[in-house]
């Protein structure tokens, strides 16, 4: 399955400066059983009604449950949640 995390950061947050650390954090998700692929996509639009970042994960349904309860997922929320204005989660079949 695919799991998407679509993020709009708060105004005046230098999310581009945080991007290397975000990518590094999400690469550690590959160590989670059932997580098969992680890609981080940046928006190419600066329009105010657009989101900034999309994280695309390919994983098994069981892998999603393990990811949701993982330390890596808690670290994502703890380290970056304060900078996020809006977040959309979307799951679908491949």
trRosetta pair geometry for C-beta under 8 A, 3 or more apart (Angstrom, degrees):
i j d omega theta_ij theta_ji phi_ij phi_ji
1 58 7.4 165 82 -152 36 56
1 59 6.4 -33 64 72 82 62
1 60 7.0 92 18 -142 91 20
1 61 6.1 72 1 -65 137 69
1 64 6.9 -29 72 -41 129 131
1 91 6.1 18 159 -173 126 96
1 92 6.8 173 -165 91 87 30
1 93 5.8 -64 -116 -107 77 43
1 94 6.5 -142 -117 -31 25 80
2 56 6.5 -25 -163 -164 106 89
2 57 7.0 143 -160 77 54 51
2 58 5.9 -31 -99 -98 67 65
2 91 6.9 165 88 -151 57 50
2 92 5.3 -10 58 63 101 78
2 93 7.4 47 14 131 87 8
2 94 5.8 119 -31 -85 98 67
3 56 7.7 143 76 -160 51 42
3 57 4.4 -19 62 64 99 105
3 58 7.9 180 19 -82 78 19
3 59 6.0 -12 2 31 121 113
3 64 5.9 154 -68 -110 142 109
3 67 7.6 164 68 78 169 157
3 89 7.4 -17 -171 -167 85 90
3 90 7.7 156 -158 84 41 48
3 91 5.3 -10 -106 -103 69 84
4 54 6.2 -21 -163 -167 101 98
4 55 7.0 148 -158 77 48 55
4 56 5.7 -11 -104 -103 78 66
4 57 7.6 -169 -74 23 33 73
4 88 7.6 -4 112 107 101 88
4 89 7.0 156 84 -157 62 42
4 90 4.4 -9 57 60 112 94
4 91 7.4 -165 21 -73 73 37
4 92 7.9 10 -3 12 109 97
5 54 7.1 154 79 -157 52 47
5 55 4.2 -2 54 53 103 106
5 57 7.7 40 -5 -6 98 108
5 87 6.7 -18 -170 -167 84 105
5 88 7.7 154 -159 80 38 51
5 89 6.0 -9 -104 -104 65 73
6 51 5.1 44 166 134 95 168
6 53 7.4 169 -153 91 42 54
6 54 5.0 -6 -106 -107 75 84
6 55 7.9 -151 -68 26 37 65
6 87 6.9 147 78 -160 53 52
6 88 4.3 -14 60 60 108 99
6 89 7.7 -166 21 -73 77 27
6 90 6.9 24 -6 5 115 110
7 51 6.1 132 79 -175 29 110
7 52 6.0 -49 100 59 81 90
7 53 4.5 -10 58 63 107 99
7 54 7.4 -174 19 -78 74 37
7 55 7.5 38 -8 -5 112 98
7 84 5.7 -80 -154 -126 104 110
7 86 7.5 155 -156 88 43 57
7 87 5.3 -7 -105 -108 71 82
8 50 7.6 164 -107 116 108 40
8 51 4.3 -97 -66 -122 85 71
8 52 5.7 119 -124 -1 44 89
8 84 7.2 98 73 -162 50 71
8 85 5.0 -58 106 65 94 105
8 86 4.3 14 47 54 113 96
8 87 7.5 -146 27 -68 68 45
9 13 4.4 -118 159 71 120 133
9 15 4.3 -159 -31 -54 166 137
9 52 5.1 -21 7 21 95 154
9 53 7.4 57 -31 2 101 111
9 83 5.4 -16 -146 148 98 94
9 84 6.1 -69 -110 -107 53 47
9 85 6.2 78 153 1 16 94
10 13 4.8 91 65 -24 79 122
10 83 5.8 -127 20 -172 103 51
10 84 7.0 98 -27 134 84 3
10 85 4.5 136 -81 -57 59 96
11 85 7.5 56 -17 -63 65 142
13 18 7.9 -25 160 1 100 133
13 83 4.7 120 -142 -162 149 103
14 17 4.0 21 135 14 113 121
14 18 6.8 130 104 -14 71 88
15 18 5.3 -58 -150 42 45 110
15 19 6.6 75 146 -55 67 84
15 22 8.0 14 -173 -23 85 148
15 52 5.7 65 79 145 158 153
15 53 6.8 -126 158 -34 139 126
15 83 6.8 147 -87 151 93 133
16 19 5.4 -20 -155 -15 37 123
16 42 7.8 58 -105 -137 82 142
18 21 5.6 -66 -169 49 62 109
18 22 5.6 65 136 -29 88 107
18 80 7.0 130 164 -110 147 108
18 83 7.3 121 -10 92 168 173
19 22 5.5 -55 -140 36 32 113
19 23 6.2 32 161 -19 67 105
19 40 7.6 153 -162 139 88 141
19 42 7.0 -5 -124 -80 138 126
19 53 7.9 -170 -110 -102 92 129
20 23 5.8 -55 -148 37 30 111
20 24 6.3 30 154 -19 64 108
21 24 5.5 -52 -145 38 33 114
21 25 6.3 38 154 -22 65 104
21 79 8.0 -120 138 152 124 142
22 25 5.7 -52 -149 34 30 112
22 26 6.4 20 157 -11 64 108
22 40 6.6 132 117 -134 103 153
22 53 7.4 -33 139 -160 159 158
22 80 6.8 64 -100 -81 104 151
23 26 6.0 -61 -147 42 29 104
23 27 6.4 36 153 -26 65 104
23 40 5.0 -119 -101 24 85 154
24 27 5.7 -50 -150 28 31 115
24 28 7.2 36 151 -24 59 97
25 28 6.0 -54 -167 22 36 112
25 29 7.9 47 139 -28 60 91
25 72 6.7 150 177 -161 83 91
25 75 6.3 -151 -150 111 122 120
25 76 6.2 144 144 -84 137 82
25 79 7.4 -157 -95 60 158 149
26 29 5.4 -25 -166 3 53 119
26 38 4.9 -174 151 169 101 143
26 40 6.0 131 58 -60 152 115
26 55 5.9 -140 -120 -143 154 129
26 57 7.9 -130 -168 -79 111 106
26 72 7.9 115 -109 170 36 121
26 76 7.6 63 -75 -93 79 124
27 30 6.0 -27 -178 3 52 114
27 38 6.3 -162 -94 73 42 136
28 31 5.8 -33 -177 15 60 114
28 72 5.3 -169 101 -114 109 129
29 32 5.4 -36 -170 11 58 119
29 35 4.9 -111 148 161 89 165
29 38 5.4 107 66 -66 119 146
29 57 6.8 -64 126 -119 148 129
29 67 6.3 34 -153 -126 110 110
29 70 7.5 126 -122 86 77 160
29 72 5.4 175 -83 129 72 156
29 73 8.0 75 -105 -59 108 76
30 35 5.7 -131 -110 108 33 109
30 36 7.8 32 -133 -167 79 10
30 37 7.7 29 -104 -103 101 21
30 38 6.1 -113 -57 4 91 115
31 35 7.8 9 50 59 30 121
32 35 4.4 55 72 6 99 124
32 63 6.5 113 123 -159 102 88
32 66 5.5 164 179 118 108 114
32 67 5.4 102 133 -84 162 74
32 70 5.6 -56 -104 -87 133 154
32 72 6.8 -110 -49 27 124 139
33 62 7.8 -42 118 120 97 106
33 63 6.4 -139 113 -106 54 83
33 66 5.8 -30 65 116 84 175
34 59 5.2 62 139 -170 83 94
34 60 4.1 -94 -154 41 101 103
34 62 5.1 -143 -103 90 153 83
34 63 2.0 -159 126 -77 111 96
34 64 7.3 -96 130 -11 130 47
34 66 5.7 124 38 32 128 130
34 67 7.5 -116 85 -30 108 96
35 38 6.9 15 169 -50 114 102
35 57 6.3 -48 -145 -170 98 116
35 58 7.8 114 -165 81 54 51
35 59 4.6 -28 -107 -101 54 114
35 63 5.0 167 -52 -179 54 126
35 66 7.7 -122 -29 82 95 111
35 67 5.9 101 -68 -74 119 119
36 58 4.8 -58 71 101 104 96
36 59 5.9 173 11 -94 81 47
36 60 7.6 89 -24 -26 110 77
36 63 7.4 -57 -18 -114 79 177
37 56 7.9 -17 116 116 98 87
37 57 6.8 160 87 -156 60 46
37 58 4.0 25 46 36 104 110
37 59 7.9 -145 39 -53 62 63
38 55 7.0 -15 -164 -173 91 95
38 56 7.4 151 -156 83 42 55
38 57 5.3 -7 -103 -105 73 79
38 58 7.9 -135 -61 23 40 69
39 55 7.4 162 84 -157 48 49
39 56 4.6 -10 61 60 97 103
39 57 7.9 -171 25 -74 64 39
40 53 6.8 -20 -170 -166 91 103
40 54 7.6 155 -159 84 46 48
40 55 5.4 -16 -106 -106 72 76
40 56 7.8 -167 -77 23 26 72
41 53 7.1 145 81 -162 55 53
41 54 4.4 -14 63 64 106 96
41 55 7.6 -171 23 -79 73 28
41 56 6.6 40 -7 -8 112 109
42 52 7.0 -28 -151 165 71 68
42 53 6.0 -26 -109 -105 57 71
43 46 8.0 148 115 -67 113 37
43 50 5.5 140 -164 143 152 122
43 51 6.3 168 -59 93 137 56
43 52 5.2 -108 13 -143 121 31
43 53 6.9 -90 -13 -57 88 34
43 54 7.6 99 -59 -11 77 94
45 50 4.6 88 93 1 120 177
46 50 7.6 126 123 49 5 129
47 50 4.6 86 70 -7 92 113
51 54 7.0 86 107 -61 125 85
51 86 7.2 -107 -105 86 100 105
51 88 7.4 -89 -84 18 156 112
57 67 7.4 103 154 -128 162 169
58 94 7.0 42 -132 -86 106 121
59 63 3.6 -134 -180 98 107 130
59 64 5.4 139 102 -57 128 72
59 67 6.5 -27 -153 -23 172 139
60 63 4.1 102 48 0 76 105
60 64 7.2 -132 92 -8 45 79
61 64 5.7 -45 -154 25 35 115
61 65 7.1 34 150 -15 62 100
62 65 5.7 -52 -157 34 38 111
62 66 6.5 35 148 -16 68 105
63 66 5.6 -54 -146 39 36 110
63 67 6.0 40 153 -22 68 106
64 67 5.6 -51 -143 37 30 114
64 68 6.3 35 156 -24 64 105
64 91 7.2 39 -126 -118 154 136
65 68 5.8 -50 -147 31 29 114
65 69 6.8 5 160 1 61 108
66 69 6.4 -73 -153 48 29 95
66 70 6.2 50 148 -55 66 104
67 70 5.4 -44 -147 2 32 125
67 72 7.4 -56 -149 72 70 113
67 73 5.7 111 162 -56 66 127
68 73 6.0 162 -142 -168 21 177
69 73 7.2 66 39 47 8 138
70 73 4.7 102 62 4 84 99
70 74 7.1 -146 102 0 49 85
71 74 5.4 -55 -149 40 38 113
71 75 6.1 44 150 -25 69 103
72 75 5.6 -52 -149 33 30 114
72 76 6.6 37 150 -24 62 101
73 76 5.6 -45 -152 28 34 116
73 77 6.7 29 152 -13 63 104
74 77 5.8 -57 -151 39 34 109
74 78 6.0 28 154 -16 68 112
75 78 5.7 -59 -139 43 29 108
75 79 5.6 14 169 -8 68 117
76 79 6.5 -62 -132 44 17 99
76 80 5.9 -38 -176 34 56 115
76 81 7.8 92 129 -46 59 85
77 80 7.3 -79 -122 56 12 75
77 81 4.6 30 -173 -51 58 125
78 81 6.6 5 -74 9 11 114
80 83 5.4 -63 -166 40 63 111
80 84 6.4 66 141 -35 84 105
81 84 5.7 -59 -150 23 37 115
84 87 5.4 12 170 -49 139 108
